[in-house]
Amino acid sequence: MKIFATADLHLGMKFSTFDDIRGDLSRARFGALERCVKAANDEKCDLFVVAGDLFDRQNISGNDINRAAALLSRFEGAALLILPGNHDFYTGAEGKPWGDFVRELESASSPVVMLSNPQAYDLDHFDLQVTVFPGPCTAKHSAVDNISWVQGQATRQGGDMKRLLLGVAHGSVEGLSPDFNGEYYPMTMKQLEDSPIELWIIGHTHRPYPAEGTVNPLLFIPGAPEPDGFDCRHEGGGWVLECSGAKLESYKRISTGAYRFYEKRMEVEDVRSIGKAFEDAQPESSLVSLTLSGALDRQEYSKLQPVLKELKERYFYCRVNLDGLEEIVGRETVEDEFAPGSFPHRLIGSFLEGGDTDAAQIAYRLIRETGP
């Protein structure tokens, strides 16, 4: 039996800080779902699992709900398992977005199982010897995990090793997820290890886990199938898990992302190095963020804008922070930027005449920061 595991698609995400390309990034999330379904079909997977946050919010548009359902209806395997996450948490069968979503899939005769309640779901009627133990979300935040109920419920009947006990949950995992206030259904590795579950698929963390090649992993975090920001710098993907009875036989990572995010900080000594900052990035699909610091002499500083213009034209999206980069102040700078006899002209000039270049630089920086 094969499982395709994904999570955190966040369909309908607005990307409001990306201005002109927000539409491209929003559409890319649906493209990632389409590639996930295609990969699952190519791999002949029996189950397609979404471990939470299929949608970015509850009040998602009807068009987006219908589009997601249409893409998922193309899955050719035995069943779709959909878990509500903390962004699209479950408030009842008729609550948004799940009522409309399930109706769309059922109208397409898709075998969908909503993992909306903390209960065991046997998949025998899909000809699969699998029992699923879900940890769904019922609110945006919770200081309490959603899997404690599993410990008393997950039991293997008569030592049946042909049946897979599969856990699907959404929330933070201690040591793997940023959850400083413990408000995202926090779980611990010990809790997962002590449960009777043979295989866990857990959404919420946008970075994938484990590293490929890990021996006998218990937990799989799909990570975002389409990167969604500069703190999500992997290529985007999902897991294909192959099981024989209760045993995980093999697993592999499938790439599904269209865009990549790259972020870099550079202390600049010469302008030429800026143009080489992202040499490994594919121009047409890369979003790059560059923060520059240091000081350049006037000749080098004059070359800066053409280099930045070329950089911005090269990549799909480019933003540059110059707050930490400054020109090394000299007499020519003072004469060009400040009126003769003005306070800045006299102050910086006096430092330069006295040979105190550090003081001149500090004064120049402070004057530029405070403005006219």
C-alpha positions in Angstrom: 0.0 0.0 0.0 1.2 3.5 -0.9 0.3 6.8 0.8 0.9 10.3 -0.6 1.3 12.7 2.3 0.9 16.5 2.0 -0.2 19.3 4.3 -0.2 23.1 4.5 -1.3 24.0 1.0 -3.0 27.1 2.3 -5.1 27.6 -0.8 -6.4 31.1 -1.0 -3.4 32.7 0.7 -3.4 36.4 -0.2 0.4 37.3 -0.3 -0.5 40.9 0.4 3.1 42.0 0.9 4.2 40.9 -2.6 2.2 43.5 -4.6 2.5 42.8 -8.4 3.1 39.0 -8.1 0.5 38.1 -5.4 -1.7 36.6 -8.0 1.1 34.4 -9.3 1.9 33.1 -5.9 -1.7 32.4 -5.0 -2.3 30.5 -8.2 0.9 28.5 -7.6 -0.6 26.9 -4.6 -3.3 25.3 -6.7 -0.6 24.3 -9.2 1.2 22.5 -6.3 -2.0 20.7 -5.4 -2.4 19.6 -9.0 1.2 18.3 -9.1 0.6 16.5 -5.8 -2.4 14.6 -7.2 -0.5 13.8 -10.4 2.5 12.5 -8.4 0.2 10.4 -6.3 -1.4 8.9 -9.4 1.9 8.3 -11.1 3.1 6.5 -8.0 -0.2 4.5 -7.9 -0.9 5.6 -4.3 -3.8 4.1 -2.5 -4.3 7.0 -0.1 -4.0 10.7 -0.5 -3.6 12.4 2.9 -3.9 16.1 3.6 -2.7 16.7 7.2 -4.4 20.0 7.8 -4.5 23.5 6.3 -5.7 22.6 2.9 -7.2 26.1 3.0 -5.6 29.3 4.4 -8.8 30.4 6.3 -12.4 29.4 6.9 -14.0 32.1 4.9 -12.4 30.9 1.7 -14.2 31.8 -1.6 -16.6 29.4 -3.2 -14.5 29.4 -6.4 -11.4 28.3 -4.4 -13.4 25.5 -2.6 -14.7 24.2 -5.9 -11.3 24.4 -7.6 -9.7 22.5 -4.8 -12.4 19.8 -4.9 -12.1 19.5 -8.7 -8.3 19.0 -8.4 -8.6 16.4 -5.6 -11.3 14.5 -7.5 -8.7 13.6 -10.1 -7.0 11.3 -7.5 -7.3 7.7 -8.8 -6.5 5.8 -5.6 -8.8 4.3 -3.0 -9.5 7.3 -0.7 -8.8 10.9 0.1 -8.2 11.6 3.8 -8.7 15.3 4.7 -7.9 16.6 8.1 -9.0 20.1 9.3 -5.9 22.2 10.4 -5.7 25.3 12.6 -6.3 27.6 9.7 -9.3 25.7 8.3 -10.5 24.3 11.6 -13.7 22.2 11.9 -16.8 23.8 13.3 -19.4 21.3 12.1 -20.5 19.5 9.0 -22.2 22.7 7.5 -19.5 25.1 8.6 -17.1 26.7 6.2 -15.3 25.6 4.2 -16.0 21.9 4.8 -19.7 21.6 4.1 -19.4 22.9 0.5 -16.1 21.1 0.0 -17.4 17.7 0.9 -20.6 18.2 -1.2 -18.4 19.1 -4.3 -16.3 15.9 -3.8 -19.3 13.7 -3.2 -21.0 15.1 -6.3 -17.9 14.0 -8.3 -18.2 10.5 -6.6 -14.8 11.0 -5.0 -14.1 8.7 -2.0 -13.4 11.4 0.6 -13.1 10.8 4.3 -13.2 13.9 6.5 -11.0 13.2 9.6 -13.0 15.8 11.6 -13.6 13.9 14.8 -11.2 12.3 17.4 -12.3 8.7 16.6 -10.9 5.7 14.8 -11.7 5.5 11.1 -11.4 2.0 9.6 -10.8 1.9 5.9 -11.9 -1.7 5.3 -14.7 -0.6 3.0 -12.0 0.8 0.7 -10.3 -2.7 0.8 -7.5 -1.2 2.9 -6.4 -2.8 6.2 -5.8 0.6 7.8 -7.2 2.3 10.8 -6.7 6.1 11.0 -6.5 8.0 14.3 -6.8 11.7 13.6 -5.9 14.8 15.6 -8.2 17.5 14.0 -8.2 21.1 14.9 -11.4 22.8 16.2 -9.9 26.3 16.7 -7.1 28.5 15.5 -5.1 28.0 18.8 -5.0 25.5 21.5 -2.6 24.9 24.4 -3.7 21.3 24.5 -2.7 18.6 21.9 -5.3 16.8 19.8 -3.9 13.3 20.0 -4.1 12.3 23.7 -7.3 10.4 23.1 -5.4 8.0 20.8 -3.5 6.4 23.7 -6.6 4.7 25.1 -8.2 3.9 21.8 -5.5 2.6 19.4 -5.2 -1.1 20.0 -4.2 -4.0 17.7 -6.8 -6.7 17.6 -5.3 -10.2 18.2 -1.8 -9.1 17.2 -2.9 -8.4 13.6 0.3 -7.2 12.0 -1.4 -6.8 8.6 -3.3 -3.7 9.7 -1.6 -0.3 9.7 -2.4 2.0 12.6 -2.0 5.4 11.0 -2.0 8.7 12.9 -2.8 12.0 11.1 -2.6 15.2 13.1 -2.0 18.9 12.9 0.1 20.9 15.3 3.5 21.7 16.6 6.1 19.0 17.5 8.5 19.8 20.3 12.0 20.4 18.8 10.8 20.5 15.3 8.2 23.4 15.2 8.4 27.0 16.2 5.7 27.3 18.9 7.2 29.5 21.6 3.9 30.1 23.5 2.7 26.5 23.2 -0.5 27.5 21.4 -0.6 25.3 18.3 -1.8 21.9 19.6 1.7 21.1 21.0 2.9 17.5 20.8 6.2 15.9 22.0 8.2 13.2 20.3 7.9 11.0 23.4 4.2 11.3 23.1 4.3 10.1 19.5 6.8 7.3 20.3 4.8 6.0 23.3 1.6 5.8 21.3 0.6 2.4 19.6 0.7 4.2 16.2 3.2 2.8 13.7 3.2 5.8 11.4 2.4 9.5 12.0 1.8 12.1 9.4 1.7 15.6 11.0 1.0 18.9 9.4 1.6 22.5 10.5 5.4 22.8 10.3 6.2 24.1 6.8 9.7 22.4 6.7 9.8 18.7 5.9 10.9 16.0 8.3 12.8 13.6 8.5 16.0 13.9 6.4 15.9 11.4 3.6 17.8 8.3 4.6 16.7 8.3 8.2 16.3 4.7 9.4 12.9 3.5 10.6 11.3 7.0 11.0 8.0 7.1 13.0 7.0 10.6 12.0 6.6 12.3 8.6 6.1 16.1 8.3 5.2 16.9 4.6 6.2 20.5 4.8 4.6 23.1 2.4 4.2 21.7 -1.1 4.7 25.2 -2.4 7.0 27.5 -0.5 5.2 30.6 0.9 7.9 33.0 2.1 11.5 33.7 2.8 11.4 31.6 6.0 10.4 28.6 3.8 13.5 28.0 1.6 13.1 24.4 0.6 11.8 23.4 -2.9 8.3 22.3 -1.7 7.2 18.7 -1.9 5.4 15.7 -0.3 6.1 12.2 0.9 5.4 8.9 -0.8 5.2 6.2 1.9 5.1 2.5 1.0 3.9 0.1 3.7 3.5 -3.6 3.9 0.9 -4.3 6.6 2.0 -2.4 9.7 5.5 -1.9 8.5 6.9 1.0 6.6 9.0 -0.5 3.8 10.3 2.7 2.0 9.7 6.4 1.6 10.8 9.1 -0.8 10.4 12.8 -1.3 8.5 14.2 -4.3 9.2 17.8 -5.5 6.0 19.8 -6.1 6.9 23.4 -5.8 7.1 26.0 -8.7 8.9 28.8 -6.9 11.9 29.0 -4.6 12.7 31.6 -2.0 16.3 32.7 -1.3 17.5 35.0 1.4 21.0 36.3 1.9 22.9 38.8 4.0 26.2 40.2 2.6 28.8 42.5 3.9 29.9 44.2 0.7 33.5 45.0 -0.2 33.0 45.5 -4.0 29.8 45.9 -6.1 30.7 43.0 -8.4 30.0 40.5 -5.6 26.4 41.6 -5.3 25.7 40.4 -8.8 26.9 36.9 -7.8 24.7 36.6 -4.7 22.2 34.1 -6.1 24.1 32.4 -8.9 22.5 29.0 -8.1 18.9 30.3 -8.3 16.8 29.8 -11.4 15.9 33.4 -12.5 12.4 32.7 -13.8 11.2 30.9 -10.6 13.2 32.5 -7.8 12.2 35.1 -5.3 15.3 36.6 -3.7 15.9 38.9 -0.7 19.2 40.6 -0.2 20.3 42.6 2.8 23.5 44.6 2.3 25.9 46.0 4.9 29.3 47.6 4.9 30.8 50.7 3.3 31.9 51.5 -0.2 34.1 54.2 -1.5 32.5 56.8 -3.7 33.6 55.1 -6.9 32.2 51.8 -6.0 29.1 53.3 -4.5 28.4 54.9 -7.9 28.2 51.5 -9.5 25.6 50.2 -7.1 22.3 51.2 -8.7 23.0 49.7 -12.2 24.0 46.4 -10.5 20.8 46.4 -8.4 18.7 47.2 -11.4 20.2 44.2 -13.3 19.6 42.0 -10.3 15.9 43.0 -10.0 15.4 42.4 -13.7 17.0 39.0 -13.6 14.8 37.3 -11.1 11.0 36.7 -10.8 11.0 38.8 -7.7 13.8 40.7 -5.9 14.0 42.9 -2.9 17.1 44.6 -1.6 17.6 46.2 1.8 20.3 48.9 1.8 19.9 50.2 5.3 23.2 48.7 6.4 25.2 49.8 3.4 26.8 53.3 3.2 29.2 55.3 1.3 32.6 56.0 2.8 32.4 59.7 3.3 35.2 61.9 1.8 35.6 65.6 0.9 34.0 65.0 -2.5 30.9 63.6 -0.8 30.6 66.5 1.6 30.9 69.1 -1.2 28.3 67.3 -3.4 25.7 66.6 -0.7 25.8 69.6 1.7 25.7 73.4 1.1 28.9 75.2 1.9 28.8 76.6 5.5 25.9 74.4 6.5 26.2 72.5 9.8 26.8 69.1 8.2 29.4 70.6 5.8 31.3 72.2 8.7 31.0 69.2 11.1 32.0 66.4 8.8 34.6 68.6 7.1 36.2 69.3 10.4 36.5 65.6 11.2 38.0 64.9 7.9 40.5 67.7 8.2 41.5 66.4 11.6 42.0 62.9 10.2 39.2 61.4 12.3 37.6 59.3 9.5 35.6 57.2 11.9 33.9 60.3 13.5 33.3 61.7 10.0 31.6 58.4 9.0 29.4 58.3 12.2 28.4 62.0 11.7 27.5 61.3 8.1 25.4 58.3 9.0 23.5 60.1 11.7 22.8 63.1 9.5 21.5 61.0 6.7 19.3 59.0 9.1 17.7 62.1 10.6 17.2 63.8 7.2 17.1 67.5 6.5 
